[in-house]
Amino acid sequence: MHLIGEDRAEMLDYVPAQLRVRVIRRPRYGCRACEEAVVQAAAPERPIDGGMATEALLAHVLVNKYSDHLPLYRQAQIFARQGVTLDRSTLCHWVGRACWWLAPLHELVLSTVLTSPKVFADDTTLPVLDPGRGRTKTGRLWCYAVDNRPWCGPGHPTAAYIYSEDRKGEHPQAHLRGFRGLLQVDGYAGFGRLVAEKANDGPQIAFCWAHVRRKFYDIHVANKSTLAEEALQRIAALYEIEADIRGVSAELRRATRQQRSRPLLEAMHTWLTQQLERISGRSTLAKAVRYALNHWNGLITYLDDGRLELDTNTVERAMRPIALGRKNSMFAGADSGGRHWAIVATLIQTAKLNHVEPLAWLTDVLERIVTGRTKQNELATLLPWNWKADKVVEAPSTA
């Protein structure tokens, strides 16, 4: 028999992940002529003093918890099935130590966001155990995000989170101290006070049309209100214009908005004012109309600056991973856990926004920081976009 051809088919297979033991051998050398002299290489740096976790294992735990939303107790169960017994408290200690190494990089990402000329801001709840009271308290995660791609602006998409124990307005004031750019937010009064106190020296506030739309949408779903339906149609017309100008320069976006969006908004303001006189002042619909009119100046700010968006969906999307993690983990074990959440969420979300694989990146970042190959003044080289650029290898020529 001789070969006359073959049929070839491919099937996707799965090889389970393997845990292995890394053995570090450090021989000792002595001189027969001078027995007191013993030479031995220094022990390599470890991410955890005396600990058994390597940088790769720490990165694996972080990505599982903060990207794939696997609580530590579930990870402990998975390790047990692989023959490795790890207590949840041990994993918690690993997370804390990893965050100690990563904290300077988190601060660098945050400062990068806050030096941008335009920032989105929002916050969300984070339940935290309150020892001694037998219940949880409500902490907050504040998110500051940048994405200038819709107007072909400079920089890279980034999201940075900061934890606080409550929602007092003093927190965004502290976070944004010195910020002088455009700040696009929802209607939270804490951001408004920030502008009022800074007067002409503070950021310029722009509000979000998605929050206005949401109020009318809820009313329409509840009782099929024709007024709410018309409001939704008027807002939809604004979004249609935005879809046409996404990805063009800020100057062209501004010119188009002045020509097409401004007349629609002027007509909408007149219509909303008229409807407010016709409906009950205590109705939910009246509250939605008053919300739009009370925030009107901030809602139309986007007309005069092509860098602004119609809504804050950029930061809303950055909040979704937090909501998923909160649903699975239920709560953070302490305020320190909330701060750890902010650090790792910042790094993982920023990596994803820049199409960088978080596990490979975090593993390399930890190895470089722990071993000292990357110094504190060189941390900028580890930012996802710089790291990605260093990893790019030109494809071999086929000529």
N, C-alpha and C positions, 0 to 999 in steps of 0.2 A: 504494500500500500504506500502511496505517496500523497503528500499534502497538496490539495488542490484549492484550498481556501479555508476560511473559518468564519463563524458567526461570533460576534462580540457584543456583550451586553454589560451594563454597569448597574450595580445596586449600592444603595447608600447603607453603610454599616456603621456600627457604633462600638467604640472601644472605651470602656469606663475609665474615668480619671484614676490615676494611681498616686498614692502617697508613698514617698520614699524617704529614706534616712540619708541625710548628707553627713558624711564622716569627715571630720577635720583632723588630719594627722600632723603633728608638729614634732618631728624628731629632735632629740637633744644630743648635742655633740660635746664631747670632752676631749681634752688633750692629755695623753699619757704622761707627758713630761711635766705638765702643770695641772694637776687634778682639780684644783680649785676653780679653774675657768670652765664654765659650762655655757654653751651657746645654743640658743633656741629662738626660732622666729616668733615674732609677736603674734598673739592671737588676733584673728580678723575681727573687725567690729561686728556686733550683732545688733539688730534692731531692738531687741529686748535683752537687757543685761542678764546673762545666765539662762535666757529662755531658749526654747527649742524651735520656735517659729522662724522660718526664713522670710525674706522680703516677699517672695512669691506667694507664700502661704498667707501672709498678712493681706496682701493685695486681693487674694482669692476671697478671704473672709469679708473684706470691705465691699467688694463688688457684689458678692452674694447678698449682703444685707442692704446696701444702699442703692444698688442698681436693679437687682433681681428680686428685692423685697423679701428675702428669706431671713426671718428673725434668728437670733443666735441660738435659741433652743432647738430650732429645726436643723440648723447647721450641725449642732452637737449630735443630733440623732443620725444625720447622714454620715458624719465621721465615725460614729459607733458601728454603723453597718459596714464600714470599710475596715473595721478592726482597730480603730484608734479611739480611745476614751478621752474625751475632753469635756471638762465641766463648763457650763455656760459662763461662770465667773471668770474662768481662764480666758475664754474668747473675749469677754468684755474688757479684760485687762489688755489683751492684744490690741483691740480697737483703740483704746485710750492711748497706748504707747505709739501706735502708728500715727494717730492724729497729732501727737506731740512732734513727731518728725515732720509732718505735713503742714503744720500750722503756718510757718513762714510762707509757704507757697500759696496757701489760702489767702493770706494777707496781701500777697502780690497780685493775685487775681482780683481781689476786691478793689485794690488801689487802681488797677488797670480799668476796671469798670467805671469808677468814680472820676477818672480823668477824661472820660468820653464826653463829648459836647452834648449828648442826649442819652438819657437813662430812663428806663421803665422801672417802676417800683410797685410792690404789693406785699402783702403779708398773709399768713395763714396760721391756723391754730396748730399747736403741738402739745397733746396731753403729756404731762410729766408727773411721775410719782412724787407725792408730797409726804415724806416720812413723818410718822407720828400722828397723822390725821386719818390714815386708813383710806385715802382716796387720792385722786389725781388733781393737779392744778393745771391751768391752761397757760402754757407758754406760747411764744410766737416765733415763727421763722419769717424774717424779712428777706425779700428777694430783690436784688437790683440787677437788671438785665440790660444788655446792649445787643442790638442786631441792626446794623446799617445796610444790610444787603438790599432791602426793598428800594433804596434810593442810590444804590451803588456807592455808598459811603466808605470811608476808610475803616480800618480795624477789623476785628474778628468777633463773631458772636460769642457772648460770654454771659454767664449767670453766676452771681455770688450771693450766698445766703449768710445771714447773721442771726444768732439766737438771742432772745431776750425773755425775761421771766414774765413780762406782761406786755400790754399794748399801749403804754403811755406814750404820748407824743414826744417825750424827751428822747426816745430811742431813735426815730428817724432824724431828729434834729442833730443828735450826736453822730449818726452815720454819715449825714450829708453836710457836716460842717466843712465849709470851704468850697462846696460844689456851687458852680455858677452857671451851669448849662440849662438845658431843657429837661424838665422832669414830667413824665407822663404817668398819671396815676388814676385811681378810682376816686370816689368822693370822700375818702377818709379825712376827717377834720385835722388830724395831726399833720398831714402834709400841707394843708392850707395855712395852719398856724406858722409853719416853717417859713412860708413866703411872706406872711404878714409881719413877722418879727424881723425878717431880714430886709424888708422894704425893697429898695432898688438894688441892694447888694446881694440878693439871694437868687435862687433858681426861678425860672419861669415855668409856671404850672400849665399843663394841658390835661384835660379830662378825657374820659373814655366813653365812646358811643355804645360800646357793647353793654355797658352797665345800664345805660338808658334803655336800650332795646330790650334787655332782659326783663325789666319791669313791665313793659307793655306786652311782652310775649307771655309772661305768667298770667296777666289779666285776660288775654285773649284765649289762652288754653282753658282758664277757669270758667269763663262765661260768654265766650264768643263775641266780645264787645266789638262793635263796628268801628268805634273811635280808636281802640287799640289796634285794630287791623289796619286802619289808615295810617296810623303812626308807624307801624312796621313797614308798610309799603314806602313811606317817605324815607325812612332810614335805609331801606334796601336800595333805593335809588342812589344814595351816597356811596354805598358799598360797590355798586356797579361801576361807578366812576373810578373808585380806587383800584378795582381789578384791572381797568384799562391802563393805568399809569404805574402799576407795580413794576419795579426794575428799571425805571428811567431816572434821569438826574433829578436832584431836588428842585432845580430851577424850573424844569418842565412840569414837575408835579405841582408846584405852586401856581404856575400860570394856568394850568388846566383847572385847578380847583377854583381859582378866581373867576374863570369863565363859566364853568359848569356847575360847581357845587355851591358857590355863594348865593346865586338866585334861589336855589332850592332851600337853603337854610334860612334865608330871609322870609320866604313864604312859609316855612315851617314855624318860625317864631311867631309870626302873625296868627297862624292857625292854632297853635298851642295856647296863645293868650286868649283867643276867642273861645276855645273849648273850655278853658278854666272858668269862664264866667257862666257857662251853661250847666255844668255838672255840680254835684254836691261836693262841698269843700272837704267833707270827711271821707269821701270814697277813696278806694285804692287807686282808682284812675286819676283822681285829682292829685294824690301824692306823687304818682309817676310824672304827671305834667309839671308839678312844682319842682320836682327833682331836676328835670331837664332845664327849666327856666332859671332855677337858682344857680345852676352850674354853666349857664349858657356861654359866658365869656371864655371859660376854659374849654368848652366843647368846640368853639369855632376858632380857637388858636391855631389849629392845624392848617387853616386856610392860608395863613401868612408865612408858613415855614414848611417847605417840602420835605424836611427831615422828619417831621412828625408823622405819626400814623393816625388812623381814625379811631383806634382802640388800643387797649393794653394787652391784646392777646399774646404778644411775645412773652410777657412775664406770666400771664395766666398758664401758658403751656409749660413754662418752667416750674410751675407749682404742681402739675399733675403727678410727677414722680413722688413728691412729698406726700400727696394724698394717698397714693398707693402704698407707700411704706407705712404710713400712719394706720391704714386699714389692717395691714398684716401684723405690725408690731404692737398695735394698740396704744403704746405709750413709751416715752423715754424713761429710763430708770432714775435719772436725776438731771439737774440742770447741766452737769458736765456732759451727760448723754446728748442733751440738746445742742450743746456746742460742738460735740463730735459730729452730730448729724449735719450741722451747717458746714463744717469743714469738708467732709467727704462728699456731700451732695454738690457742693460748689465745684470740686475737682471733676467728679464723674459727669455732671451735667455739661460742664464746659467742654470736656473731652468729646462727648457725644455731639454737641453742637458743631464741633470742628471735624467730625467724622474720624475721630481717633479712638481706637479700641481701648476701653478703659483698663482692662486687666493688664495688657502688655505695657501700657503707659505707666500705670501706677507701680507695677513691678520694677520697671527700669528707674522710675523716679526715686523709689525707696532705696534701691541699691546704690544709686549715685549719691544720695544724701547721706545715707548711713556710712558708706565707705569713705566719704569725704572727697570723692572724685569731682563732685560739683560743690563749689563753695557757696556761701551765703550770697556773695555779690554776683554770682553767676546763675541765680535761680531763674532769671528770665529765659535762659536757654531751655528750661524744662517746661515752659508754658506749652500747651498742646500744639499750637500752630508752629512754634519754633521746633519742638521735638519732632513733629511730623515732617517738617522740611528737612531736618537732619537725617531722617530715616529713608527719604526718597532715594531710590537707586535708579539711574537711567537704564531703560531697557536696552539690551544689546542690539546693535544695528543688524538688520537683515539684508542690508545691501550686499 
